[in-house]
Amino acid sequence: MNKLKIFISSRVKSSFENLDGSFSLKDLRQYIKHELEAEKFLGEEILDVVINETDFNGTIAKDAFNNCLDTMRSCNVIIILFNGEAGWSVTGNDTTNGICHEEFLIAINEFSDMSFLVDIKQYFNLPEIGAEKNKNDDFALDILSFFRHKETIDSFTIEELKTKIIIQIKKYILTTIEKSFLSQKRLVAGSSIFGETLDWSKLNYTERQEALLDKIKLAFESVQSFSNILKAFHAIPDNMSVADARNLIGRPFLNEHTLIGDYAEGGVIHVVGIYGNATEIQVKPGRIP
């Protein structure tokens, strides 16, 4: 049975303050792993919690950095324990993002609907000056841009802290499973030859193009990581190889300047929906099919 993989993103060695005993993020991560992996569904253990101190090896070098990010990409759910620290940088350069910051950016850009954050920074004393503070501030700004309403944990004892965090993470996992079932339901409904696909085959090019555009726009409405980016939507109502269908969008990037205008916050991204098939050569940048 394939297990649901949960990635825990956080610092490891940092210690909590203002609790009733000595407790570190490493202790918390190991506790989360033990508790979640012991959970059963229909008699089966279905969760595999990935933490870098036990689940993969590597030194503090570029290979370890990339290994960590690749491991995260292989997981189904990402839980970010945000204590305010950006983490170490692979280059050793004070101006580059820390590992925790990079994990967050990948999580939000690639898996926004499956990434969740618990704010625990009130338990940690952070630097007030210097390069490390600057990196932490950059990290906090990116956190705020996506998680404007963060889940915080208020506890004064270690046991209460552990209990509340486990409860919160379980809620996140349940939310992920519910989203997965909903997505699969939509996928199955859309793939039925007796459903929407058959209906679209009866449409002319103009009608099919309008239906495609509606679908694309709806799909991107919930992607918060694109909220500050101008989106230009285009639709090809047949296979990419059909010239009449392809010519309906022409070369949209040539008119990009009219779309952008004075807008400079996040740039522009073109999204092209295709009713039929497209080859690898046809979708490569800079190539005319």
N, C-alpha and C positions, 0 to 999 in steps of 0.2 A: 504494500500500500504506500503510495507516494505521500509524503508528509508535507504539511504547510510550513514553509521556512520563514522564520521571523529573524530579521537582522536588528541587533541593538547597536545604535550609533551613539557613542558618548566618549568622554575621557575615561581613563581607567584608574589611574593612581590617585586622582584628586580625592581629598577627604572632606566629609561633611562637617559643618560647624553647627553649634547650638542644638545638638541632640544629647540624649542621655548616655552616650557612650561613644567609643571609637568605631567609625563606620566609613567605608570608602565606596567610590563608584564601582570598583572591582568587586567588592562584597555584594553590592546591589545587583550588578550584572549577573553574577553567579547565582544569586538567589532567584532572580527572574528566570534564568535558564532552568534551574532545578524545578521550580514550581510549575512552569508552563509545560515542560516536557513530561511531567507526571500526570498531567490532565489527560482524561480518556473520553473518547466519543464512541459509543456502541462497543465498549470494551477494548478499543484500540487507542494507542498513543499516537496522536496525529500531528503533534507540533515538534518542530526541530528548531531550536533557538540558536542562532549563530552569533558567537562573540569571538573577537579575534584572539583573545588570550588562550583559548582552548581549541578553536576550530580550524585555524590555519596558522602556518608558521611563516616567519620572515623577519629580517632585521630592519632597522629604521633606515631604509634606503628606497630608491625609486621602485625597485621590484616589489617591496613590501607595500608601498603606497598603492601601486596599480593592482596588486593582489587583493588588497582590501576593497578597493572600488569594484573590481570584477566580482568578488564574492558577494558584495551587496547587490549587484545587478542580478545575481542568480536567485535572490530571495523573493518571496511573495509579498511580505509585509515589512515595512521599515519603521522602527520605533526610535525616535530621537529623544534622548534624555539630555535636555539643554541645561547645562550648568554655567553657561556664559563663556566658556573657554573654546577658542577656535582650534586648538591643538597644534601639534608640531607640523612643520613644513618640510616637505621632501627635499627641497633645495637648500634648506638652511637659511634662506633669504627671508629677512624680516618683513618684506613687502608682499610675499606670496601667501595665499590662503593656507590655513591649517587643514589637517586631515578631516576634522569634524565639520569644518566649513565646506570642504569639497564634497563630503558625503551628503551633506544637506542639499547642496546645489544639484547633485545628480539625482537625489531622491525626488526633489520637487520638479525638476525639468523632465525626468523620464517616468516617474511613478507617482505623480501628485495625488492621485486618488487612493493610493495604497501607503501613503506616508503620514505619520502622526507624530505629534510632539508633546512631551510633558515638560513643563517649565519648573526646574528645581534650582535656579540660579540664586535664590534667596538664601540657600544653605552654604554658599561659597564666597570667600573673600577674593576678589579679583584685583590685579594690578591697577593702580590709578594713574600711572605715567608710563611712558616708554613704548617701544615697538609692539610688545605683547598686548598692551591696552589697545593700540590702534587696530591690531588684527581682531581682537575680541569685539571692538566697536563695529567693525565692518561686518562681522558675523551677525551681531545683534540686529543691525539694520536689515540684512537680508531675511533674518528670521521674522522681523516685524512686518516686512513687506508681504509676507505670505500668511503668517499666523498672527493676525491682528488680535484675535481672542484666544489666548493660549490657556491650556489646562494647567493650573498650578496645584501643587500639593502642599498643604499646611499641616505639619505634624511636629511634635516635640519629642517623640520617642522613636527609636529605631523600628520597633515592631509595627507601630501605627503607620510609619512611613512606608514600610514594605507592603503592608496590607493594602493601603490606598493605591499605590502604584500598580500592584498586580490587578486590582479591580479595574483601574482605568485602562490598562493594556488589554485586558480581556474584552472590554467594550470596543476597543479599536479593532481587535481581531474579528469580533462578531460583525462589526460594520463592514469590514473587508469582505467577509464571506457573503453577506447580503448583497453587496455591490457585484460580486462575482456571479452570483445566481441571476441577478437582474441582467447583467451584460450577456450571459449565456442565453438567457431567454430571448433577448432581442436578436442575438445572432441567429438562433434557430428559426425564429419567426421570419427574419429577413432572408434566410437561405432557402425557404420553402418554394418550390416551383409553382405552388398553388397560391402563394401569397403575393407580397409586394413586387417581387421580381417579375412575375407574369404580368402584373398590371402595368409595369413600366414598359414592357415590350410592346404594348399597344399605343404608347405615346409617340408623337412626332418628336423631332430633334429639339424644337423650342420648348415643348412641354417637359421633355425628359431633362433638359438642361436646367430648367427652373426647379424641378423636383430634386435634382442633385445638389443644387446650391442651397436649398432649404435644409437638406440633410447635413451638409458640411457645416453650415453655420450653427446648427443645433448641436453638433458634436463638439464644437470648439467653445461653446458658451460656458461650459463647466470647467474648462481647463484654465485654472487661475494663473498658472505660470506664464500664460500668453496675454494676461490682462493689460499689460503696458506696451504691447506690440500691435502695430497696425496690421490688420489681416486683410489680404485681398483674395477673394474666393473666385475660382474659375471651375467650369465644368465641361467635360468632353462627353457628349451623349452617345458615344459608340466606342468601338475599339480605337486605340491610339493610331493604328495603321490606316484608318479611314480618313482620307484627306478632308472631306466635307465636314466631318465632325471635329477634326483637329483644328481646322481653320476658323472655327467659331470663337476660339480664344486668341489665335494668332500668337504674338509675342508680347504678353502683358507687361513684362518688365520694362519694355521700351517707354511705356507711359507712367512709370513708377513715380517720376518727379511730380506729376499732377496729383497723385494720391498723397504723397508725403507732405507737400507744401512746407509749412513752417514747423511741422511736427518733428521733434528730434528726441523724444524720450526713450523709445525702445526700438526704433527701426521698423522695418516692414517685412512680413513673410507672406509668400504666395502659396496658397493651398489649392491644389488641382484635384478634382474628383473625376474619375473615369468610370463610365458605365461598363465598358468592356475590358479588354486586356491591354497590357502594355509590357513591352519587352524591357530588359535591363538597358539596352542601348538607347531606347527611346526616352527613358527618364533620366539619363545622365545629364548633368548641368552642361550647358554650352553646346548641346547637340540638337540639331533640327531633325525630327523623325522623318 
